[in-house]
Amino acid sequence: MTRARTDAVVEEDRTSWLVFSLGPNQLAVDLGRVVAIQEGRDIFPVPLVSPRVLGVTYWRDQALPVLKPEVLSEALGQGEGGLRRAQPSGTSSRLELLGVMEWEGDYLGILFDRIERVVRGAEIEETGEDELPTPRSDLVKPWGRYRRRALYRLNLERILEQVREGG
């Protein structure tokens, strides 16, 4: 292992991660990228936006695009994965929490079921990528296991890139 790689692993172990559930999936995001978590937000459909965007909600007096939950489930190779699709314009859904995520000044809302826990990277049981189901896209990255369940990291940079590009 090179020194640069060793430094990256040590930093990852020290970083706090928000572990959350989306249907049967367990995902993690660097806690430093989580700006807010809110309940029960109205989501309004918007024409001519990326097909990955469910709609927008209002956060801090600005429109916040909200990622379709199916995008992450499909990235994990599970289709809708048993999710009841979040509905625009405030109708009820199983996905009750909205995480506001930030990457280099861009913000995106991500819906999820529940927060599992905030953990340090050192608490994650790292496994080889071969031991976890391979994602269908680079929006999520295999990481390891947390409480014996497969855990994937969000690739916020790539997710926001695809939302901006309309892909």
Secondary structure, 3 states (H helix, E strand, C coil): CCHHHHHHHHHHHHCEEEEEEECCEEEEEEHHHEEEEEECCCCECCCCCCCCEEEEEEECCEEEEEECHHHHHHHCCCCCCCCCCCCCCCCCCCCCEEEEEEECCEEEEEEECEEEEEEEHHHCEECCHHHCCCCCCCCEEEEEEECCEEEEEECHHHHHHHHHHCC
